[in-house]
């Protein structure tokens, strides 16, 4: 079997506080090669335009906007134009669990939202910068963590759909969705049926679909397909494995079935996808 090319992983890039702030203007000549991070990335854009690709989907920040990218998501920068703002890179340990659940739930659903140019979240960045570069004390790490938590809480609140009631965000249904998506990420190669995940969660397939669709807008089967297709695209783009080998890598004994599955859900064949993206 041919050796696949690894997707670059950016790691160990954060300071001792687990946080890093970069101006978006500093990335104008940045490397545009697709890569992953071992930490969260948040984009706080006050003005201008930024285009990037996240897991093979192009997203665009126009004007005042907020964006998040979770650890492990493959992304690259495509285009910038007269923009102003910051990249915030944060270690997973600095992101409170409740906010992580929100970012996980809205991954691939709502990763970019509009904001007001004078939103308080933009005013918090200079304060955080002063904490990181100013005189240090025994409490600086705790203060920085609190400031980061407040900033990410504001971003998470913007990401949540406005019509989502608070009892849902803090309730059992929200936790079911996050647990389901974690199970899919860890088991999609071997487990491909909704009823199998429902059994692991001790609920019925009907209830699992109902809950997942309520929170994300899509049924549970959609997220299983998306995880398989995403990894297939990554292997087609970043490896030399042929379609048959990729099918086996993803848990399909019948590579012809996998080829039909890919075309049905993407509109093009696996080989056409590889040709188009190379």
N, C-alpha and C positions, 0 to 999 in steps of 0.2 A: 504493500500500500504506500502511496506517495506521502511524503511528509508534508503536513499542512503548515502554512505560514501563520505564525501567531499574530494576533492583533495586538498592537503596542499597548502596554498598560503603564499609565503614568502613576507612580507611587512615590512615597517618601518625599513629597514636594512641600509639605506644610511645615510651618515653624513649630516651636516647642509648645505653643498654645493650641495647635491643631487648626489654625485658621490662616488664610492668606487672602489679601485684597490686591487686585490688579485692575488698572484702568483698562477699559475696553479699547482705548486708543493704542495701548501697548501691543495689541494683538493684530494690528493692521498688516504686519508682515509675518504673522505667525505661520507655523507649519500647518498645512491644510490636510494632512494625512489623518485618516480615521483612526481613532484610538479610544481606549477606555481609561477611566480614573478609578482609583480605589477609594475615592472620597466623593462627597456631593459637590456639585457646582451650581451656583445660583448666578443668574445674570440680572442685574438691576440697571436697566437702560432708561435714561431720562429723555433722550431725544435721538433722532436719526433712525437708521435701519440696520439690522443685523440679520443675516440669513445663515442658518446652520442646518445640518442634517443630523437627525437623531434616530438611530436604528433604521436607517434607509428612508425615513420620512423627512421631507424638507419642511422646516418651520421658519417663520419670519417674524421678527420683532419690529413693529412699526411704532415710532413715537415712544412715549413712556410705557414701558412694558416690564414684566417680571417673568422669569423662566427658571426652571429647575431641571437638572440632569442627575439621575441617580447613579450610584456606584455600579460600574459594569456596563452601562449603556454605551454603545459604540456611537461616537459623534465626531463631527468635523466642522470646521468653520468654512463657510462658502463665500460670503460677501459682507462687507461693511460699507456704510455710507454716512458720513457726517454724524456719527453717533457719539454719544457721551454717556458715561456710566461706569459700572464696575462689574468685574467678575469676583465672586466670593467663593473661595474654595474652603470647604469645612469637613473636618474629620467626622466620621459617623458617630463617634462618641459625643459630639457636641449637639447632635440633632435629637431632641427629646422623642421618646417612643411615639407619643401621640402624633407628632408632626411627621415622623417617618411613615406611620401608617397612612397618613393623608397623601404623602408623596407617592407611596407605593400604589395606593388605590387609584390615583389619577395619572400614573405613568401610562403613556401612549394615549391618554384620553384628553388631558387638559394640562399640558406642560408649559403653556405660554398664556398669560392673561394681560389685559390692558391695565394701566394704572394712571392715576392723576400725576401730572408733572411735579406737583408740590406734595406728593404723598409723604407721610412721616417716615416711611421705610428708607427713602433716599436721604433724609436728614440723619438717619442713624449711622450711615456708613462713615462719615467723617469722625463721629464720636468713637466708633470702634477703631478707626485708624489711629486716633490719638492715644487710645488705650494701649495699642500694640507698640507704638513708637515712643511713648512718653516714659516718665520715670516709673520703674517697677517697684512693687512692694509684695509682701507675702500674700496679699489678697488679690493681686492683679489677675491671676489665672481664674479665680472664681468670678471676678467682675467681668472679665472678657466672656466667660461662659454664659453669664446672665445676659449680657448685651447681645450675644449671638442668638441665644434662645428667644429673646424678645423680637429680634429682626426676623428670624425664621417663622415665628408665630404669626407675624403680620403677613408674610408671604403665603404661608399655609392657609390663612383665612381668606386670602384673595383667590387661591386655587379652588377652594371648595365651592361647588355650585351654589349660587345665592339662594336657590330654593331648598337646599338641603337643610332639614331641621336639625337643631342641636342634639336632640335625643337620638337621632340616627348616627351622627358622628361619634357620639360617646357610647353608643349602644352595642348590643350583641351582633346586629346585622353587619355593622361596619367591621367588626373583628372577624366575622365569618368570611367576608370578602378578602380581607388581608391574609387570613390563614389559607384560604383557597388559592390565592395567587402565589403564595410562598410554596405551597405544595406543587403547583403546576411548574414553577421554575425549577424545582428540585427533581421532579419525576416525569416530565413530559416525554422523555424518550421511551419509558416503559409503560406509562399510564396515560391513556388517550381518551378515556370515556368519562362522561360527566358522572355517571352512577358510581364509578370507582372512587372519584374524589368525594362524592357525597357520603359514601360509606366510611371513608376515613374521617369525615367530619361528624359522623353520626347523625346525619340529616337526610331527608329524601332528595332525590334529584330535582323534583319539582320545586321544592323550597330553595334549594341552592340556586337554581336558575332565577327564581323570583328575586332573591336577595341580591345576586350579582347584577342583574339587570337594573334593579332599583338604584344601586349605588353608581354603577359605571355606564349604564345605558346600553350594555350589551349582555347577552346570555353567557352562561359559563362556557359553553362550547366554543364561543368566539375566542376566549382567552387561551384555551388549549390550542386551537388552530394557530393563533398569533404567535405563541411561543415556539411552536414547531417551525412555522414559516420564517420567523426571525432568525433562528439558528441556521436554517437552510440557506437563507440569504447571506448570512455571515460566512458560511463555509464556501458558498459559491463565489463570493467576492474575495475572500482572504486566503483561500487554500487552493491546492492543485488537485484535490480529490475530484474524481468524476462523479456523475449523478448517481450511479449505482453505489459507489462507496459512501456518498453522503446519505443515501437512503438507509443503508445499514447503520451508519453512525447515528441516525435519528430513530432507530428502532424498527425500521420497516424491512421485513424479509423479502417482500415483493417490490422491487424497485420500480416496476411499471405502475403499480398502484400509487406509489409516492409521486411519480411524474404526473399522473392524472390529478392527484390531490393538489400539487403545486400549481398546475395550470388553472385548475378550477377556481382556486382562491386568489390568484394573482393576475390572471388574464393572459399570461405568457408562459412559455415553457422554461424549465430551469436553465437550459442551455442559452435561450434567448436572453434571460436575465443576466447571465454571466457575460455574454457578448456585449450587451447594452452597457453594463457598468464597467467594463474594461476598456 
